[in-house]
Amino acid sequence: MSLGTPERPLRVAIVGAGPSGMYAADALFKSGLTVIVDAFDRLPTPYGLLRGGVAPDHQRMKSVGAYYDRVAGHEKFSFFGNVTIGQDVSLDELRQHYDAIILSYGAETDRSLGIEGEYLPGSYAATEFVGWYNGHPDYQGRTFDLSHKAAVIIGQGNVAVDVTRILAKTIHELSTSDITENALSTLEHSKIEDIYLIGRRGPVQAAFTQLEIEELGKLDDCDVVVNPDDLILNEASELELSQSAKAQKNYAVLKEFSERKLTGNPKRIHVVFFRTPMSIYGKDKAESITFGVNRLEGDAGSQKAVLTDERDVLSAGLIFRSVGYRGCPLPGAPFDDKKCIVPNDKGQVLTTDGTPVSGLFVTGWIKRGPSGVLGTNKGDSAETVATLLAQILTLTPCPTPDSTMLRKRLEKLSIVSFDDWKKIDDHEKQQGSLVGKPREKLRFVHDMLSVIRPNQEDT
Ligand SMILES: Cc1cc2nc3c(=O)[nH]c(=O)nc-3n(C[C@H](O)[C@H](O)[C@H](O)COP(=O)(O)OP(=O)(O)OC[C@H]3O[C@@H](n4cnc5c(N)ncnc54)[C@H](O)[C@@H]3O)c2cc1C
């Protein structure tokens, strides 16, 4: 019997119900075949970084969730939340019940700097801070000491800009976002006055985008400072600038910032270029950070930051490294330790020696690495699904095309269905409406489970 027909639907398990997993489900449903999609997520809440990464004060971005809701509303879609693949269920067990598996479990850890003092208290990964203020259950045990006058953010991507903005905004500015009440009350007592957003290379090479950097210049109680000397370009950077619309937009914003005068606002954001972190110093906790001053060398488009003999020391008790997210291996799946992705050819998972793994596919950040915006995952997942569907005639049908047994076994683990998630969603929105916020997030899994099943002891 052919897979993908009403008599024998194609059965696909999705590992990670983040944006890339939801776009993969969408592409499968749009294929015209009969497909059953079961999406597993280790959290009781779907949509990955849309909830736990995208900044709480960027609510317009969060509206993409309505699109994912429509995908999840498909009659052949099921959500299995609070189930960790590789721990609660192995890939081998999934293979018993699904003809194909799509890995879309993202890149959840951070890259390190590899410098002395990096793990002193006071020096953290931006991943932790972002997860904490966004109510991700993994990070709710973290505490951040904001009693210092200066904070340093290492890296100049949009995540670094998010962290900078959250530290710089007033409580009033944040009060209509969906930042957790817990984070808000910590930020309310923040003593931070100077926030340094620091990059290794120059203004033309910065990874942030215009809208994000521009927003830093529009905050209520905060000045933004750019040293005009940092905007003097070498020949190669001039050429790069002339060839990149993105760099031109960023440069125009930075130039305007560099012409501003301090207005006496209580906070200042300093956008600083040409600095490589060398070491973090502190007796028991971070007290200062030493930077090497760089110059750029090389051809336009591939200029490298090269250390000069000059050093800079900044006193700072709060340091965030924001130099990229990093994927981790999933038990039973191949993994490329260097690139920190699942090796693949257009979404077909390959062993490390390049052999295709039958029935196993990959999409999103764990396929291509942690780059691109939400929409980038749409095309990426379409490519993976096309690769999968091109093999429909040769896929080995699973031995037990039914998930009843699996579901029964998982029920003991407080598995969360899509309807259960909607109860959490409704509860959060209702709690948020009481304080003028889009939602007040539940921060702990046990609280989420209590909302779903209020009378159960184990919750
Ligand atoms: C801080 C931050 C801010 C961002 N802001 C924006 C923005 O403003 N605009 C924009 O367009 N893009 C933004 N992005 C990028 C966007 O979030 C990503 O492109 C997108 O989330 C990647 O989707 P993904 O599905 O590959 O991974 P993820 O979103 O990480 O989803 C992976 C899912 O897999 C689940 N999972 C992990 N391991 C397992 C397992 N073993 N078993 C089951 N489930 C598992 C996770 O719980 C998660 O739900 C931001 C990213 C970050 C980090």
The ligand as a Tripos MOL2 file, in Angstrom:
@<TRIPOS>MOLECULE
LIG
   53    58     1     0     0
SMALL
NO_CHARGES

@<TRIPOS>ATOM
      1 C1         17.1830   35.6480   21.6070 C.3       1 LIG1
      2 C2         16.6340   35.4540   20.2190 C.ar      1 LIG1
      3 C3         15.8250   36.4100   19.6600 C.ar      1 LIG1
      4 C4         15.3200   36.2370   18.3660 C.ar      1 LIG1
      5 N1         14.5370   37.2130   17.8570 N.ar      1 LIG1
      6 C5         14.0420   37.0610   16.6040 C.ar      1 LIG1
      7 C6         13.2180   38.0850   16.0680 C.ar      1 LIG1
      8 O1         12.9370   39.1130   16.7130 O.2       1 LIG1
      9 N2         12.7350   37.8890   14.8030 N.ar      1 LIG1
     10 C7         13.0080   36.7640   14.0750 C.ar      1 LIG1
     11 O2         12.5180   36.6400   12.9580 O.2       1 LIG1
     12 N3         13.7970   35.7840   14.5840 N.ar      1 LIG1
     13 C8         14.3190   35.9030   15.8140 C.ar      1 LIG1
     14 N4         15.1130   34.9290   16.3270 N.ar      1 LIG1
     15 C9         15.4240   33.7390   15.5000 C.3       1 LIG1
     16 C10        14.3300   32.6390   15.5930 C.3       1 LIG1
     17 O3         13.9080   32.5220   16.9180 O.3       1 LIG1
     18 C11        14.8680   31.3150   15.0330 C.3       1 LIG1
     19 O4         15.1040   31.4830   13.6380 O.3       1 LIG1
     20 C12        13.9330   30.1330   15.2070 C.3       1 LIG1
     21 O5         13.3970   30.0540   16.5040 O.3       1 LIG1
     22 C13        14.6600   28.7980   14.9170 C.3       1 LIG1
     23 O6         13.6850   27.7910   14.9290 O.3       1 LIG1
     24 P1         13.9950   26.2640   15.2630 P.3       1 LIG1
     25 O7         12.6760   25.5850   15.1610 O.co2     1 LIG1
     26 O8         15.0900   25.7650   14.4170 O.co2     1 LIG1
     27 O9         14.5430   26.2370   16.7690 O.3       1 LIG1
     28 P2         13.8200   26.5880   18.1520 P.3       1 LIG1
     29 O10        12.9990   27.8000   18.0510 O.co2     1 LIG1
     30 O11        14.9150   26.5780   19.1680 O.co2     1 LIG1
     31 O12        12.8620   25.3480   18.4390 O.3       1 LIG1
     32 C14        13.3660   24.1010   18.8500 C.3       1 LIG1
     33 C15        12.3100   23.3680   19.6860 C.3       1 LIG1
     34 O13        12.7920   22.0430   19.9570 O.3       1 LIG1
     35 C16        12.4940   21.7050   21.3000 C.3       1 LIG1
     36 N5         13.4310   20.6460   21.7110 N.ar      1 LIG1
     37 C17        14.7590   20.7730   21.9600 C.ar      1 LIG1
     38 N6         15.2790   19.5610   22.2700 N.ar      1 LIG1
     39 C18        14.2570   18.6640   22.2120 C.ar      1 LIG1
     40 C19        14.1750   17.2560   22.4530 C.ar      1 LIG1
     41 N7         15.2520   16.5360   22.7860 N.pl3     1 LIG1
     42 N8         12.9600   16.6600   22.3560 N.ar      1 LIG1
     43 C20        11.8630   17.3900   22.0180 C.ar      1 LIG1
     44 N9         11.8950   18.7230   21.7900 N.ar      1 LIG1
     45 C21        13.0860   19.3430   21.8720 C.ar      1 LIG1
     46 C22        12.6290   23.0130   22.0500 C.3       1 LIG1
     47 O14        11.9110   22.9960   23.2650 O.3       1 LIG1
     48 C23        12.0470   24.0070   21.0340 C.3       1 LIG1
     49 O15        10.6640   24.1730   21.2140 O.3       1 LIG1
     50 C24        15.6370   35.0610   17.6140 C.ar      1 LIG1
     51 C25        16.4610   34.0990   18.1970 C.ar      1 LIG1
     52 C26        16.9500   34.2850   19.4630 C.ar      1 LIG1
     53 C27        17.8430   33.2220   20.0760 C.3       1 LIG1
@<TRIPOS>BOND
     1     1     2 1
     2     2     3 ar
     3     2    52 ar
     4     3     4 ar
     5     4     5 ar
     6     4    50 ar
     7     5     6 ar
     8     6     7 ar
     9     6    13 1
    10     7     8 2
    11     7     9 ar
    12     9    10 ar
    13    10    11 2
    14    10    12 ar
    15    12    13 ar
    16    13    14 ar
    17    14    15 1
    18    14    50 ar
    19    15    16 1
    20    16    17 1
    21    16    18 1
    22    18    19 1
    23    18    20 1
    24    20    21 1
    25    20    22 1
    26    22    23 1
    27    23    24 1
    28    24    25 2
    29    24    26 1
    30    24    27 1
    31    27    28 1
    32    28    29 2
    33    28    30 1
    34    28    31 1
    35    31    32 1
    36    32    33 1
    37    33    34 1
    38    33    48 1
    39    34    35 1
    40    35    36 1
    41    35    46 1
    42    36    37 ar
    43    36    45 ar
    44    37    38 ar
    45    38    39 ar
    46    39    40 ar
    47    39    45 ar
    48    40    41 1
    49    40    42 ar
    50    42    43 ar
    51    43    44 ar
    52    44    45 ar
    53    46    47 1
    54    46    48 1
    55    48    49 1
    56    50    51 ar
    57    51    52 ar
    58    52    53 1
@<TRIPOS>SUBSTRUCTURE
     1 LIG1         1 GROUP 0 **** ****
